[in-house]
Amino acid sequence: MSRRRFEVAAEAAADALGPSRTKDLAGLLVRGRSRERALTELATPGIREAVAHFYDMVEAEALPHAEAAAYLRGYIAGQSRSRSTVQVRTVWSGPSTPGVPVRSTAQVLVEVIDEAREELIAMTYAARPYPALTSALREATARGVRAHMVVETLAGARGLLGGREPAGAFASIPGLRLWHWARDPADGPASRQHAKLAVADRHVLILGSANLTESAARRNIEAGVLIRGGDAPRRAAEHIVELQRMGVLQPLHA
């Protein structure tokens, strides 16, 4: 019998808690501690919902607590093993060279979006409508991916960006959540949201100089890295989510 709902909830709780506290949760389960005890000991802000949902799925599937604990421990062991294998590749836009095989930014960016099954987080300074990117994002949200895009605003760029608001490039994508940096006046007038990245399911990260525009992805000379596995993709996503939770990044209604 498929227990996919439980597996998804267990993996979400483990990802939210991290390896050490996931092992603590497994220990509480084995010792027969109550749901309320677990929520009290482990549910710091931003984590309570994931732990509560995990317990809901344990109850819904009528799983013995020892079996649920074994799944958590196995998941953490598997994650630890996979994180020990990290692949790093360079990614380029612009002219190619015959003797040095490289992967194009445009191709890799779309591949990263296509890989996302649960979560996609991206950041860009400038943005313009780009059919390949728009199509990939629309397909991602249609298959249920929680997709977040952090963009600069014309006001935030203080005259260094022209034309339409960067967020307008994504206006046709239903379900895409737009965010911007709500600056503190103490940050000074020269601050910019200048990060350019995309991270899929906290497992694969593309990070580089290219904005989410066709010129950056195809015509300019831009450089970046594609990181698959390891802590970097997870840590990048966690940092952005924490900035959202703290209100540093706030929803943008384009």
Summary of the structure (lengths in Angstrom):
residues: 254
radius of gyration: 20.4
end to end distance: 44.4
largest distance: 62.9
contacts: 779
relative contact order: 0.15
helix: 48%
strand: 19%
